[in-house]
Structure formats: structure tokens, C-alpha cells
């Protein structure tokens, strides 16, 4: 039985691999602003420093530490897909 966390980890890995091979994909991303909402399925956000990403399920934070490069990034610096 597949759990939500297993699916999130799997899809995060696939998306990060795609970011490494297709850097032009980053150009279509917009930055997080005060109107950005995650929705029930969450949003995939991308670090502006290392271009790796992860899923978030809410935006009630002012800064977030990147899980990949350990850099503290302000909310409005993150890129969001879709």
C-alpha cells in the first residue's frame, strides 16, 4: 500500500532529476508571493540557489531552509511551479 509520503518522496526525486536535465524549465516558474496558495495537493517549490525543490502544503512561513543546500531563503525568493 502506497502512502502519501512515499508518493511525495518519489515525485520529488523525479522532479529534481528533471530540473538537472532541463534548466530551461526554470524559466516558466514564477516566484512565491502573498497570494500563492498550496491547495490540497501541495505545490512544488524550487530553491533559487541550488535549483532543487520540494513539496510544501502551506505558505504560512516567512523563510524556509532548503533541504538540499541548507540555505535559509526568504519566502518571496522561492520559485513555484504551475
PLY file of the C-alpha trace (Angstrom):
ply
format ascii 1.0
element vertex 82
property float x
property float y
property float z
element edge 81
property int vertex1
property int vertex2
end_header
0.00 0.00 0.00
1.43 3.35 -1.07
1.20 6.21 1.39
1.11 9.91 0.60
4.63 10.47 1.98
6.01 7.69 -0.22
4.40 9.27 -3.28
5.64 12.75 -2.35
9.21 11.48 -1.89
9.09 9.59 -5.19
7.67 12.52 -7.18
10.12 14.95 -5.52
13.01 12.75 -6.68
11.66 12.62 -10.25
11.12 16.39 -10.41
14.59 17.14 -9.05
16.16 14.84 -11.66
14.18 16.65 -14.37
15.41 20.03 -13.08
19.02 18.86 -13.55
18.44 17.84 -17.17
16.11 20.65 -18.28
17.25 24.03 -16.85
15.02 25.88 -19.34
12.05 24.59 -17.34
13.01 27.03 -14.55
12.21 29.98 -16.80
8.49 29.12 -16.71
8.34 29.23 -12.90
7.07 32.26 -11.02
8.14 33.50 -7.61
6.09 32.92 -4.47
4.08 35.96 -3.43
1.49 36.71 -0.77
-1.31 35.36 -2.95
0.32 31.96 -3.57
-1.74 29.07 -2.20
-0.74 25.43 -1.94
-4.12 23.77 -2.44
-4.98 20.33 -1.15
-2.25 18.58 -3.18
0.56 20.99 -2.25
2.94 22.90 -4.51
6.44 22.10 -5.68
8.80 24.96 -4.82
12.33 25.39 -6.17
15.33 26.85 -4.33
16.87 29.83 -6.18
20.39 28.85 -5.02
20.73 25.14 -5.85
17.69 24.69 -8.16
16.45 21.66 -6.21
12.94 21.54 -4.86
10.42 20.04 -2.55
6.70 19.98 -1.84
5.02 22.34 0.62
1.43 22.14 1.77
1.05 25.66 3.19
2.76 29.03 2.90
2.39 30.26 6.48
6.12 30.88 6.88
8.39 33.85 6.22
11.58 31.92 5.39
12.42 28.28 4.79
15.68 26.35 4.87
16.43 24.41 1.69
16.67 20.68 2.37
19.37 20.27 -0.26
21.80 23.18 0.22
20.89 24.17 3.83
20.48 27.85 2.88
17.81 29.96 4.59
15.69 31.51 1.82
13.01 34.21 2.21
9.52 33.24 1.06
9.38 35.66 -1.87
12.68 34.26 -3.28
11.38 30.69 -3.84
10.11 29.71 -7.28
6.82 27.85 -7.62
5.68 25.64 -10.48
2.32 26.00 -12.12
0 1
1 2
2 3
3 4
4 5
5 6
6 7
7 8
8 9
9 10
10 11
11 12
12 13
13 14
14 15
15 16
16 17
17 18
18 19
19 20
20 21
21 22
22 23
23 24
24 25
25 26
26 27
27 28
28 29
29 30
30 31
31 32
32 33
33 34
34 35
35 36
36 37
37 38
38 39
39 40
40 41
41 42
42 43
43 44
44 45
45 46
46 47
47 48
48 49
49 50
50 51
51 52
52 53
53 54
54 55
55 56
56 57
57 58
58 59
59 60
60 61
61 62
62 63
63 64
64 65
65 66
66 67
67 68
68 69
69 70
70 71
71 72
72 73
73 74
74 75
75 76
76 77
77 78
78 79
79 80
80 81
